[in-house]
Structures are given as structure tokens and as C-alpha cells.
């Protein structure tokens, strides 16, 4: 069992989620509306190169509060 094989927010309180990942040129390489969605470092079924990718995550928790997080995730192979 490998750790850190996917990227996703961890919480037991997420009711809804939107997550999008962009490459350094602003191209969307992944998006999901699934509250348990996770990115595995691929785009169109192909492994992406090691690099820094931007993320945007918006969640609505079970208490109806919304949170937005932006940042970078580094893909290492």
C-alpha cells in the first residue's frame, strides 16, 4: 500500500466538493464534482511529468459552511 498516490482533501465533513487541477500554462488537467474525487497525476489516461500543478478546491461541509483553498501540489514520480 503506497501513500500519497492521489491528491484530494481529507475530511469526514465534506458534503459537496469541486476540485480542479491546472498545469503551469493554465490548462485544466483534472476536475471533479465528486465529494470523494481524487487526482492520480494523470491527464487523459497518461502520466503527467513531474512538475508543480495549481489546484482550486471548493467544499461545502455538512454544516453548510463553504471553504475555498488554492495552492500548488508537486507531482513527483
N, C-alpha and C positions, 0 to 999 in steps of 0.2 A: 504494500500500500504506500503510494507516494504522496507526499504533502505538497501543497501549493501547485497542483497540476491545473487548477482552474482559478479564475478571478470572479468573485461575487461578494456582495455584502453579507455579513453573518448577523442574524438576529432572529429571535423567536417571535418578534412582534410585528413583522412586516405583513401588511395586508395587500398592498399593491406596490409594484416596482416598475420603473422604466430605467434601463441602463443602455448606454451607447458608448462604443469604443472607436476612437479615431487614430489614424496613423499620423505621422509628423506633417503630412501635406494636407491634413484636414479631411481625408477620405474616410467615410464610415466603413469600418471593417466588421462591426458586430453591433447588433441591437436586439433587445428583448423586452417584452412586457410581462413575461412570466415572473412571478414573485420568487421562484426558486431558480431562475435563469442564471447561467454562468458561462463565462468565456473561456475557451480552451486554447487560445493562442493561434487559432486558425482563421482563414478567410476563404470562403468558397471551397472548403474542404482541403485547403493546402496550408501547411505550417508556415507561419509568418516568420520573418527574420528577427533575430534578437534586436531589440530596439526599445525605445521609450514610446508608450502609447498614451493618449489622453483619454480620460473617462469622464462621464457625466452620469450621475445616479440620482434619481428622484424616487423617494419612497413615501408611502402613506402607511403609518403604523395603525395598529388595531384601535388606538385611542383617537384616531382621525388626525393626528399631528403629521405634518409633512416635513421632510428633510431633504435637502439638496447637497450633494457633495461633488466637487470637481477636483481633478488631480491627474497625476500620471502614475502609470504602472509600467515597470520594466520587465520585458519578456526576456528570459534567459533560457538558453537551450543547452 
